[in-house]
Amino acid sequence: MSIFLSHDTALEHLRSPAAERDFPLCYAAPRRDVPQGAALADAGLHAFGIHGRPYHVLVADAAARGKSRLVRSHVCAAAYPPGSFRRLARDLYVSSPELCFLQMAPSLPFGRLVLLGMELCGGYALDPDSLEGFRCREALSSAAALRRTTRRLAGVKGVKAARFAVRFVADGALSPMEAAVVLLLCAPTSRGGYGLELPALNAEVRLTRSAGRWPASRLCDLYWPARRLAIEYDSNRFHVGAERIARDAARRAQLAREGVEVLTLTWDQVRHAGRFHEVAVLVAMRLRGGFRCSRSDWEARRAELRRQVLPGRDAG
């Protein structure tokens, strides 16, 4: 019996350290097999970072769906492009990062779907067992790959939401907070954002005046190269202490000498809607001459986006 893990179960695998192993991508399609809970329990899924239940699986058609508290079945699309699945073991497959993004689209609101895309295309994975709530890793996908998959699977449930969300996914985020800041700034005003252009994340800026013990380049958390504008996010955990503050100040001075304007964004500014608005308007002024929105419900939409992006952390 072939087993195709999907949706929430695939996402659990993709967030686990096991996903960083080199599993081959393949072309395969579910047959009319109906995976049973006992078969899944005996499949050794713990080795692939899968512990949660019910197990989400793909089946060939509606007639193959079964009823079980341990298994939640989903009917597969008419045809998946090559590379839509990872082969974990013999007769055991899991949705690729790109297919999983599409599968999660119907169940996630806009903000959380974009953040999922940023996570899959960034250098981190959410991890509740970590002190920071995430751990570092190599990116599993790219925004371009997500876009290709949404184009190839026209008519699949959730594809419209996925196509819209992926427009605001940027590669290279190294933390959930970087991803959240990008989304709050760059989401369209119709979704409560400021409609700004996507920045390059953790972009390298060459230092033409570097010498001696100074490095030849610096990384910027968010960077708009056309405007030579950067945002540096200072977390409470990693940007405290006199020595670290001095290093940050020296780095910003070097970038300033290169003509790069560096704006600092703190956690206190992010969590406080009014203070974040002040920074966002300043960024909009630098990028496009100001922020203008004629939507009468924009503030309500902004509050909703913040609830999605910063759950339980918003301040007025």
Kinemage of the C-alpha trace (Angstrom):
@kinemage 1
@onewidth
@group {chain A} dominant
@subgroup {mainchain}
@vectorlist {calphas} color= white
{ca met a 1} P 0.000 0.000 0.000
{ca ser a 2} L 1.336 3.418 -0.975
{ca ile a 3} L 0.835 6.177 1.601
{ca phe a 4} L 0.804 9.862 0.593
{ca leu a 5} L 1.068 12.219 3.574
{ca ser a 6} L -0.312 15.705 3.002
{ca his a 7} L -1.633 18.956 4.501
{ca asp a 8} L -0.975 19.326 8.265
{ca thr a 9} L 0.971 16.055 8.444
{ca ala a 10} L 3.238 17.122 5.590
{ca leu a 11} L 3.773 20.488 7.276
{ca glu a 12} L 4.737 18.788 10.545
{ca his a 13} L 7.373 16.826 8.642
{ca leu a 14} L 8.626 19.918 6.797
{ca arg a 15} L 9.108 21.765 10.086
{ca ser a 16} L 11.058 18.901 11.642
{ca pro a 17} L 14.830 18.362 11.460
{ca ala a 18} L 14.086 15.227 9.426
{ca ala a 19} L 12.998 17.428 6.500
{ca glu a 20} L 16.585 18.636 6.105
{ca arg a 21} L 17.646 15.203 4.889
{ca asp a 22} L 18.070 14.696 1.151
{ca phe a 23} L 14.866 12.911 0.176
{ca pro a 24} L 14.391 12.436 -3.568
{ca leu a 25} L 11.602 14.289 -5.326
{ca cys a 26} L 9.512 12.057 -7.516
{ca tyr a 27} L 6.479 11.736 -9.684
{ca ala a 28} L 3.837 9.541 -8.092
{ca ala a 29} L 0.089 9.523 -7.625
{ca pro a 30} L -2.191 7.956 -5.020
{ca arg a 31} L -3.932 4.789 -6.041
{ca arg a 32} L -7.270 3.662 -4.687
{ca asp a 33} L -5.641 2.373 -1.509
{ca val a 34} L -7.286 3.586 1.690
{ca pro a 35} L -4.591 3.968 4.379
{ca gln a 36} L -5.725 2.671 7.744
{ca gly a 37} L -4.727 4.132 11.093
{ca ala a 38} L -2.976 0.927 12.091
{ca ala a 39} L -0.912 0.930 8.909
{ca leu a 40} L 0.151 4.524 9.505
{ca ala a 41} L 0.982 3.820 13.140
{ca asp a 42} L 3.267 1.016 11.968
{ca ala a 43} L 4.927 3.112 9.239
{ca gly a 44} L 7.596 4.554 11.542
{ca leu a 45} L 6.470 8.135 10.982
{ca his a 46} L 8.242 9.352 14.128
{ca ala a 47} L 11.516 8.934 12.263
{ca phe a 48} L 10.323 11.617 9.854
{ca gly a 49} L 9.268 14.099 12.546
{ca ile a 50} L 5.588 13.167 12.439
{ca his a 51} L 3.807 12.727 15.778
{ca gly a 52} L 0.461 14.526 15.476
{ca arg a 53} L -2.885 12.924 14.773
{ca pro a 54} L -5.072 12.641 12.838
{ca tyr a 55} L -2.807 11.771 9.945
{ca his a 56} L -3.623 13.668 6.767
{ca val a 57} L -3.326 11.593 3.598
{ca leu a 58} L -4.154 11.877 -0.089
{ca val a 59} L -6.444 9.359 -1.773
{ca ala a 60} L -7.233 8.837 -5.444
{ca asp a 61} L -10.891 9.891 -5.416
{ca ala a 62} L -13.896 10.505 -3.213
{ca ala a 63} L -14.830 6.817 -3.283
{ca ala a 64} L -11.503 5.971 -1.655
{ca arg a 65} L -12.071 8.212 1.343
{ca gly a 66} L -12.533 6.412 4.621
{ca lys a 67} L -13.815 7.454 8.025
{ca ser a 68} L -11.445 7.252 10.961
{ca arg a 69} L -10.447 9.326 13.950
{ca leu a 70} L -6.807 8.593 13.118
{ca val a 71} L -6.900 9.393 9.411
{ca arg a 72} L -8.225 12.409 7.550
{ca ser a 73} L -8.268 11.808 3.807
{ca his a 74} L -8.154 14.388 1.020
{ca val a 75} L -8.910 13.769 -2.632
{ca cys a 76} L -5.883 14.453 -4.806
{ca ala a 77} L -5.870 16.743 -7.837
{ca ala a 78} L -6.342 15.302 -11.311
{ca ala a 79} L -2.603 15.396 -11.965
{ca tyr a 80} L 0.411 16.637 -10.031
{ca pro a 81} L 3.561 17.819 -11.817
{ca pro a 82} L 6.815 15.872 -11.367
{ca gly a 83} L 8.522 16.614 -8.070
{ca ser a 84} L 5.282 17.131 -6.151
{ca phe a 85} L 6.206 14.511 -3.554
{ca arg a 86} L 9.205 13.511 -1.486
{ca arg a 87} L 9.866 9.803 -1.190
{ca leu a 88} L 10.564 9.132 2.484
{ca ala a 89} L 10.729 5.353 2.234
{ca arg a 90} L 9.368 2.544 0.137
{ca asp a 91} L 5.676 3.240 -0.529
{ca leu a 92} L 5.786 6.302 1.753
{ca tyr a 93} L 5.542 9.769 0.246
{ca val a 94} L 4.986 13.283 1.559
{ca ser a 95} L 3.928 16.482 -0.183
{ca ser a 96} L 6.751 18.720 -1.336
{ca pro a 97} L 7.084 22.177 0.278
{ca glu a 98} L 5.410 23.752 -2.757
{ca leu a 99} L 2.477 21.330 -2.792
{ca cys a 100} L 2.069 21.609 0.983
{ca phe a 101} L 1.845 25.414 0.669
{ca leu a 102} L -0.997 24.986 -1.785
{ca gln a 103} L -2.710 22.346 0.352
{ca met a 104} L -2.669 24.612 3.411
{ca ala a 105} L -4.106 27.606 1.544
{ca pro a 106} L -7.811 26.821 2.133
{ca ser a 107} L -7.376 26.562 5.900
{ca leu a 108} L -5.124 29.569 6.582
{ca pro a 109} L -6.000 33.281 6.491
{ca phe a 110} L -3.976 35.490 4.172
{ca gly a 111} L -1.397 36.646 6.726
{ca arg a 112} L -0.612 33.212 8.081
{ca leu a 113} L -0.390 31.742 4.580
{ca val a 114} L 2.177 34.346 3.543
{ca leu a 115} L 4.168 33.651 6.709
{ca leu a 116} L 4.117 29.942 5.897
{ca gly a 117} L 5.522 30.743 2.476
{ca met a 118} L 8.230 32.910 4.052
{ca glu a 119} L 9.108 30.078 6.434
{ca leu a 120} L 9.421 27.525 3.627
{ca cys a 121} L 11.549 29.974 1.615
{ca gly a 122} L 13.572 31.224 4.585
{ca gly a 123} L 16.329 30.052 6.870
{ca tyr a 124} L 14.210 29.011 9.832
{ca ala a 125} L 11.477 26.620 10.928
{ca leu a 126} L 8.938 27.128 13.691
{ca asp a 127} L 9.878 24.957 16.654
{ca pro a 128} L 7.891 25.138 19.916
{ca asp a 129} L 10.674 23.270 21.709
{ca ser a 130} L 13.180 26.022 20.971
{ca leu a 131} L 13.713 28.926 23.371
{ca glu a 132} L 13.073 31.391 20.541
{ca gly a 133} L 10.177 29.431 19.075
{ca phe a 134} L 12.138 28.640 15.921
{ca arg a 135} L 15.414 27.113 14.806
{ca cys a 136} L 17.748 27.946 11.938
{ca arg a 137} L 17.931 25.760 8.834
{ca glu a 138} L 18.425 25.952 5.078
{ca ala a 139} L 15.487 27.096 2.938
{ca leu a 140} L 13.296 24.291 1.617
{ca ser a 141} L 11.864 26.212 -1.338
{ca ser a 142} L 11.778 29.602 -3.032
{ca ala a 143} L 9.108 32.127 -3.915
{ca ala a 144} L 9.682 31.343 -7.594
{ca ala a 145} L 9.072 27.628 -6.968
{ca leu a 146} L 5.865 28.382 -5.059
{ca arg a 147} L 4.664 30.540 -7.935
{ca arg a 148} L 5.431 27.817 -10.498
{ca thr a 149} L 3.417 25.268 -8.544
{ca thr a 150} L 0.396 27.543 -8.210
{ca arg a 151} L 0.495 28.167 -11.967
{ca arg a 152} L 0.709 24.459 -12.808
{ca leu a 153} L -2.175 23.396 -10.583
{ca ala a 154} L -4.992 25.563 -11.877
{ca gly a 155} L -8.371 24.538 -10.549
{ca val a 156} L -7.045 22.877 -7.388
{ca lys a 157} L -8.775 23.875 -4.172
{ca gly a 158} L -7.021 26.857 -2.600
{ca val a 159} L -5.018 27.838 -5.675
{ca lys a 160} L -6.594 31.304 -5.931
{ca ala a 161} L -5.650 32.175 -2.352
{ca ala a 162} L -2.185 30.670 -2.829
{ca arg a 163} L -1.537 32.647 -6.009
{ca phe a 164} L -2.462 35.886 -4.264
{ca ala a 165} L -0.463 35.150 -1.113
{ca val a 166} L 2.713 34.128 -2.923
{ca arg a 167} L 2.944 37.599 -4.468
{ca phe a 168} L 4.044 38.817 -1.022
{ca val a 169} L 6.455 35.996 -0.164
{ca ala a 170} L 10.111 37.024 -0.088
{ca asp a 171} L 13.092 34.676 0.058
{ca gly a 172} L 15.727 34.758 2.765
{ca ala a 173} L 13.986 35.589 6.061
{ca leu a 174} L 16.003 34.305 9.010
{ca ser a 175} L 13.345 34.613 11.704
{ca pro a 176} L 9.571 34.779 12.074
{ca met a 177} L 9.841 38.409 13.139
{ca glu a 178} L 11.677 39.410 9.963
{ca ala a 179} L 8.920 37.727 7.963
{ca ala a 180} L 6.219 39.459 10.010
{ca val a 181} L 7.767 42.908 9.515
{ca val a 182} L 7.978 42.352 5.753
{ca leu a 183} L 4.347 41.309 5.598
{ca leu a 184} L 3.095 44.205 7.742
{ca leu a 185} L 4.916 46.663 5.481
{ca cys a 186} L 4.310 45.074 2.097
{ca ala a 187} L 0.850 43.521 2.253
{ca pro a 188} L -1.595 45.462 0.078
{ca thr a 189} L -3.743 48.103 1.718
{ca ser a 190} L -6.781 45.937 0.912
{ca arg a 191} L -5.386 43.482 3.492
{ca gly a 192} L -4.263 46.071 6.031
{ca gly a 193} L -0.661 46.544 4.908
{ca tyr a 194} L 1.181 49.582 3.593
{ca gly a 195} L 1.573 48.297 0.039
{ca leu a 196} L 5.352 48.785 -0.105
{ca glu a 197} L 7.688 46.960 -2.469
{ca leu a 198} L 9.210 43.741 -1.197
{ca pro a 199} L 12.746 44.264 0.127
{ca ala a 200} L 15.712 41.979 -0.262
{ca leu a 201} L 16.202 40.073 2.983
{ca asn a 202} L 19.582 39.647 4.637
{ca ala a 203} L 21.111 41.264 1.590
{ca glu a 204} L 24.860 41.760 1.300
{ca val a 205} L 26.050 45.347 0.887
{ca arg a 206} L 29.630 45.686 -0.307
{ca leu a 207} L 31.742 48.195 1.595
{ca thr a 208} L 33.976 50.091 -0.805
{ca arg a 209} L 35.774 51.817 2.067
{ca ser a 210} L 36.514 48.717 4.127
{ca ala a 211} L 40.057 48.278 5.313
{ca gly a 212} L 42.127 46.509 7.942
{ca arg a 213} L 40.060 44.608 10.472
{ca trp a 214} L 36.681 45.693 9.035
{ca pro a 215} L 34.773 43.251 6.818
{ca ala a 216} L 34.326 43.793 3.085
{ca ser a 217} L 30.527 43.662 3.309
{ca arg a 218} L 27.610 43.890 5.699
{ca leu a 219} L 24.234 42.191 5.777
{ca cys a 220} L 21.003 44.172 6.085
{ca asp a 221} L 17.872 42.569 7.519
{ca leu a 222} L 15.578 44.384 5.052
{ca tyr a 223} L 17.110 46.287 2.142
{ca trp a 224} L 15.690 48.294 -0.752
{ca pro a 225} L 18.759 48.689 -2.998
{ca ala a 226} L 17.192 51.177 -5.430
{ca arg a 227} L 16.657 53.616 -2.550
{ca arg a 228} L 19.710 52.575 -0.510
{ca leu a 229} L 17.409 52.082 2.463
{ca ala a 230} L 17.752 49.393 5.125
{ca ile a 231} L 15.848 48.326 8.217
{ca glu a 232} L 17.616 46.566 11.032
{ca tyr a 233} L 15.435 44.696 13.486
{ca asp a 234} L 16.788 44.771 17.038
{ca ser a 235} L 15.370 41.949 19.134
{ca asn a 236} L 15.505 42.220 22.898
{ca arg a 237} L 17.492 38.996 23.145
{ca phe a 238} L 20.302 39.557 20.647
{ca his a 239} L 20.825 43.311 20.698
{ca val a 240} L 21.548 44.035 24.351
{ca gly a 241} L 24.772 44.710 26.210
{ca ala a 242} L 27.355 47.438 25.704
{ca glu a 243} L 29.612 45.375 23.429
{ca arg a 244} L 26.802 44.323 21.096
{ca ile a 245} L 25.377 47.844 20.988
{ca ala a 246} L 28.813 49.179 20.041
{ca arg a 247} L 29.183 46.616 17.243
{ca asp a 248} L 25.744 47.479 15.889
{ca ala a 249} L 26.567 51.185 15.954
{ca ala a 250} L 29.847 50.610 14.084
{ca arg a 251} L 28.091 48.516 11.454
{ca arg a 252} L 25.464 51.192 10.881
{ca ala a 253} L 28.151 53.864 10.623
{ca gln a 254} L 29.895 51.823 7.920
{ca leu a 255} L 26.683 51.470 5.963
{ca ala a 256} L 25.992 55.189 6.331
{ca arg a 257} L 29.410 55.935 4.795
{ca glu a 258} L 28.305 53.847 1.807
{ca gly a 259} L 25.210 56.000 1.406
{ca val a 260} L 22.840 53.457 2.969
{ca glu a 261} L 20.264 54.925 5.329
{ca val a 262} L 19.626 52.494 8.184
{ca leu a 263} L 16.400 52.641 10.179
{ca thr a 264} L 16.227 50.715 13.440
{ca leu a 265} L 13.101 48.786 14.371
{ca thr a 266} L 12.648 47.369 17.854
{ca trp a 267} L 10.260 44.783 19.239
{ca asp a 268} L 8.508 47.530 21.194
{ca gln a 269} L 7.817 49.376 17.937
{ca val a 270} L 6.559 46.240 16.201
{ca arg a 271} L 4.188 45.234 18.984
{ca his a 272} L 2.727 48.728 19.342
{ca ala a 273} L 0.530 49.513 16.329
{ca gly a 274} L 0.919 53.286 16.628
{ca arg a 275} L 4.698 53.200 16.889
{ca phe a 276} L 4.968 50.757 14.009
{ca his a 277} L 2.783 53.063 11.922
{ca glu a 278} L 5.269 55.892 12.457
{ca val a 279} L 8.120 53.733 11.141
{ca ala a 280} L 6.055 52.427 8.226
{ca val a 281} L 5.084 55.948 7.143
{ca leu a 282} L 8.760 56.974 7.276
{ca val a 283} L 9.728 53.996 5.108
{ca ala a 284} L 6.914 54.843 2.679
{ca met a 285} L 8.194 58.418 2.533
{ca arg a 286} L 11.683 57.209 1.600
{ca leu a 287} L 10.440 54.699 -0.977
{ca arg a 288} L 7.570 56.465 -2.702
{ca gly a 289} L 7.115 59.916 -1.195
{ca gly a 290} L 4.563 59.004 1.461
{ca phe a 291} L 1.738 56.719 2.459
{ca arg a 292} L -1.739 57.310 1.110
{ca cys a 293} L -4.778 55.067 1.507
{ca ser a 294} L -8.362 56.046 0.779
{ca arg a 295} L -9.933 52.942 2.307
{ca ser a 296} L -12.270 53.900 5.137
{ca asp a 297} L -11.832 50.453 6.723
{ca trp a 298} L -8.041 50.345 6.469
{ca glu a 299} L -7.404 50.602 10.213
{ca ala a 300} L -9.758 47.697 10.885
{ca arg a 301} L -8.021 45.653 8.195
{ca arg a 302} L -4.625 46.590 9.640
{ca ala a 303} L -5.756 45.381 13.067
{ca glu a 304} L -6.913 42.080 11.549
{ca leu a 305} L -3.603 41.581 9.727
{ca arg a 306} L -1.726 42.252 12.946
{ca arg a 307} L -3.854 39.670 14.743
{ca gln a 308} L -2.890 37.124 12.117
{ca val a 309} L 0.791 38.032 12.072
{ca leu a 310} L 1.346 38.836 15.747
{ca pro a 311} L -1.189 36.662 17.593
{ca gly a 312} L -1.606 37.725 21.203
{ca arg a 313} L 1.064 40.412 20.883
{ca asp a 314} L -0.722 43.461 19.538
{ca ala a 315} L -0.894 46.791 21.335
{ca gly a 316} L -2.866 49.836 20.326
